Amino acid sequence: MKQDVIIIGGSYAGMAAALQLARARRRVLVIDAGERRNRAARHSHGFLSRDGADPAQIALEARRQLQAYPTVNVIAARATAVSGERDRFVVECADGAHHPGRRVIFATGVRDHLPAIEGMAERWGRHIFHCPYCHGYELNQGRIGVIGSGEMSTHQAELLTEWGEVTFLPNDVLTLDPETRERLIQRGASIETTGIARIANDADVELADGRVLSFSGLFVAPRVEPASNLPVALGCALQETPMGTQVETDASKETSVSGAFACGDVALVPHSVSLAVADGAMAGAQVHRSLVWPG
């Protein structure tokens, strides 16, 4: 059966888009590989009405509500190719199935590129974070370490002084000019220039000279890129942001390929569950409009 809309990615943005279309009684297929970006996190904060909830439970409840609509079908699969054009797209999955649809929405998320520091990857989302609005409050104004990773790191360190006592660790990635150094100091941050050997326990930073700095939590600003190459393979343009690469969209969330839209982290900065849901809802409504008024 030809779908009105095929949504690739069934996390928060993808389901929010699907919900708008479901309520317009459109035929929607959601293809989800089950790889939420925040799958390591125990709690989600800053999402009105679900503050502090388990993000997996938010996703499960959202799916339960979405699947109550008879025109929506959610399948556990991995999309491997997208071809065609507006009104005649075909999405192929790893199991060999081919799904035709009039519109496509990429809600495929992003991949985080963390600094190559021993102990960081396994603590990501639990003791090491990127969003102070999502995780800063729970650190109870304690000691916060900000690890240098790129151009956004000093901005992140300045901002985090609102949440606790900040130590900025450039870790040989950044050289601070006098103006930036002074700005950090004026904000109350201290600066530790010794390189990092590893991260231990929950959020202990072992320095190259053997000293150990203990923190309530650590923050880093990873570079991101689209988690899937499907938008690029279809011909969608990319754009650079201070956080990395994302799919370029216009105000209606349509990509450079007519009939193909993108929403959530793959097409939006900054990133949070709340913003992803809002962006997905906007994309769903705009895709519906494109079906009503093809232009």
C-alpha positions in Angstrom: 0.0 0.0 0.0 1.3 3.4 -0.9 1.7 5.6 2.2 1.0 9.3 2.4 4.1 9.7 4.5 7.0 7.5 5.4 8.9 8.6 8.5 12.4 7.2 8.9 13.3 7.3 12.6 10.8 6.6 15.4 12.2 8.5 18.3 10.7 11.7 19.7 10.7 13.9 16.6 9.6 11.1 14.3 6.7 10.1 16.5 5.7 13.8 17.0 5.5 14.2 13.2 3.5 11.0 12.9 1.0 12.2 15.5 0.1 15.3 13.6 -0.4 13.3 10.4 -2.4 10.6 12.2 -4.8 13.2 13.5 -5.3 14.3 9.9 -6.2 10.7 9.1 -3.2 10.3 6.7 -1.6 6.9 6.1 1.7 7.0 7.9 4.5 4.4 8.1 7.2 4.9 10.8 10.4 2.9 10.3 12.4 2.6 13.5 15.7 1.0 14.1 15.4 1.5 17.8 18.5 3.6 18.4 17.4 6.7 20.4 20.2 9.1 20.9 19.5 9.4 24.7 19.2 5.6 25.3 22.0 5.7 27.9 20.3 8.4 30.0 18.3 7.4 33.1 16.2 10.6 33.3 14.9 13.2 30.9 14.6 16.8 32.2 13.1 20.0 30.9 10.2 18.3 29.0 7.0 19.9 30.4 4.7 17.3 32.2 7.4 14.6 32.0 10.3 16.2 33.9 12.5 13.6 35.4 10.9 10.7 33.7 12.8 7.7 32.2 13.3 8.7 28.5 12.6 5.1 27.5 9.2 5.2 29.2 8.4 8.5 27.5 9.2 6.9 24.1 7.1 3.8 25.0 4.1 5.8 26.0 4.4 8.0 22.9 4.4 4.9 20.7 1.4 3.4 22.5 -0.6 6.6 22.0 0.6 6.8 18.4 -0.4 3.3 17.5 -3.9 3.8 18.7 -4.5 5.7 15.4 -5.6 3.2 12.7 -3.8 4.9 9.9 -0.4 4.6 11.5 1.9 1.6 11.2 5.2 1.4 13.1 7.7 -1.2 12.2 11.0 -2.3 13.7 13.3 -2.2 10.8 16.3 -0.4 9.3 15.9 1.7 6.2 18.8 1.2 3.9 17.9 3.2 0.8 15.5 6.0 -0.3 14.9 6.6 -4.0 12.4 8.4 -6.3 10.9 11.8 -6.1 8.0 13.8 -4.7 4.8 11.7 -4.7 6.9 8.7 -5.9 9.4 7.8 -3.1 10.4 4.3 -2.3 12.1 3.3 1.0 13.9 0.0 1.1 14.6 -1.8 4.3 17.3 -4.3 5.4 14.8 -7.1 5.2 14.3 -6.4 1.5 10.9 -4.8 1.8 10.1 -1.8 -0.4 7.7 0.8 0.9 6.2 3.5 -1.5 5.2 6.9 -0.2 4.3 10.4 -1.4 6.4 12.1 1.2 9.4 11.2 3.3 10.5 12.6 6.7 14.0 12.0 7.9 14.0 11.9 11.7 17.2 9.9 11.8 19.1 11.8 14.5 22.8 12.5 14.9 25.9 10.7 15.9 28.0 12.2 18.6 31.8 12.3 18.2 33.3 12.3 21.7 36.9 13.1 22.5 39.1 10.0 22.6 39.5 9.9 26.3 39.6 6.6 28.2 36.4 6.2 30.2 34.3 8.8 28.5 32.1 6.8 26.1 30.8 4.4 28.9 29.8 7.4 31.1 28.1 9.4 28.3 24.6 10.3 29.2 25.0 9.1 32.8 27.9 11.2 34.3 29.0 13.1 31.2 26.5 15.3 29.5 26.2 18.0 26.8 23.1 20.0 27.8 23.1 22.0 31.0 19.3 22.6 30.8 18.8 18.8 30.7 21.2 17.7 33.4 22.7 20.7 35.2 20.1 21.2 38.0 20.6 17.7 39.4 24.3 18.4 40.1 23.1 20.5 43.0 25.6 23.4 42.3 28.5 21.1 42.9 31.8 21.0 41.1 31.4 20.7 37.3 34.2 19.8 34.9 34.0 21.0 31.3 36.3 19.2 28.8 37.5 21.0 25.8 36.4 19.5 22.5 36.0 22.4 20.0 34.8 25.9 19.4 31.7 25.6 21.5 33.6 24.4 24.7 34.4 27.8 26.1 30.8 29.0 25.6 29.6 25.8 27.4 32.0 26.5 30.3 30.8 30.1 30.7 27.2 29.0 30.6 27.6 26.2 33.1 28.8 28.7 35.8 25.0 29.2 36.3 24.8 25.6 37.6 27.9 25.1 39.8 31.6 25.7 40.4 33.2 25.2 36.9 36.7 24.0 36.0 37.5 24.2 32.4 39.9 21.6 31.0 41.2 22.5 27.5 42.9 19.1 27.3 45.4 20.3 24.7 42.5 20.7 22.2 42.1 24.5 22.6 44.6 27.3 23.2 42.9 30.1 25.1 43.6 33.6 24.0 43.9 36.2 26.7 40.4 37.6 26.1 38.7 34.2 26.4 40.8 33.3 29.4 39.7 36.5 31.1 36.1 36.0 30.2 36.1 32.6 31.8 37.7 33.9 35.0 35.2 36.8 35.1 32.5 34.2 35.0 34.0 32.4 38.0 35.5 29.4 36.2 38.9 28.0 37.0 41.2 26.7 34.3 43.2 23.4 34.4 45.6 23.2 31.5 47.2 19.8 32.3 46.1 17.1 29.9 43.6 14.3 30.8 44.8 10.7 31.2 41.4 9.1 31.8 38.1 9.4 33.5 37.4 7.1 36.5 34.7 6.2 39.0 31.7 8.4 38.2 33.2 11.7 37.2 36.8 11.7 38.4 39.3 13.2 36.0 42.8 11.7 36.2 45.3 14.2 34.9 48.5 13.3 33.0 50.6 14.4 36.1 48.8 11.9 38.4 46.5 14.4 40.1 42.8 13.5 40.4 40.0 16.1 40.2 36.6 14.9 41.4 33.4 16.4 40.0 29.7 16.1 40.5 29.4 15.7 36.7 31.3 16.4 33.5 30.2 18.2 30.3 31.6 18.1 26.8 30.3 19.6 23.5 30.7 16.8 21.0 30.7 17.4 17.2 27.7 15.8 15.6 26.9 14.5 12.1 23.8 12.8 10.7 23.5 9.3 12.1 22.3 8.0 8.7 23.6 8.7 5.2 20.2 8.3 3.7 19.4 12.1 3.4 22.7 12.7 1.6 22.3 9.7 -0.7 18.9 11.1 -1.8 20.6 14.4 -2.5 19.6 16.5 0.5 22.0 19.4 1.2 23.9 19.6 4.5 24.8 22.7 6.5 27.5 23.4 9.1 26.5 24.6 12.5 28.6 25.4 15.6 27.7 21.9 16.8 28.5 20.1 13.6 26.7 19.0 10.4 23.0 18.7 10.0 20.5 18.4 7.1 19.5 21.7 5.7 15.8 22.6 5.8 13.7 25.6 5.0 11.0 27.1 7.3 8.6 24.3 6.5 11.2 21.7 7.4 11.5 20.6 3.7 15.0 19.7 2.6 16.6 20.6 -0.7 14.9 17.6 -2.3 11.2 18.4 -3.0 8.9 16.2 -0.9 11.6 15.1 1.5 11.5 16.7 5.0 13.7 16.5 8.1 13.2 17.2 11.7 14.7 16.7 15.2 18.4 16.6 16.0 19.3 15.8 12.4 17.9 19.2 11.3 17.9 21.4 14.4 20.2 23.0 16.9 20.3 23.0 19.9 19.2 19.5 20.9 16.8 18.4 23.6 13.7 16.1 23.9 11.4 19.2 24.1 12.9 20.8 21.0 12.8 17.5 19.0 9.1 17.0 19.8 8.3 20.6 18.8 10.3 20.3 15.6 8.7 17.0 14.7 5.2 18.4 15.3 6.0 21.3 13.0 7.3 18.9 10.3 4.2 16.8 10.5 1.9 19.7 10.1 3.9 21.2 7.2 4.1 17.8 5.4 0.3 17.6 5.7 0.0 21.0 4.2 2.1 19.9 1.3 -0.3 17.1 0.7 -3.4 19.4 0.9 -1.8 22.1 -1.2 0.8 20.5 -3.4 1.9 23.8 -4.9 
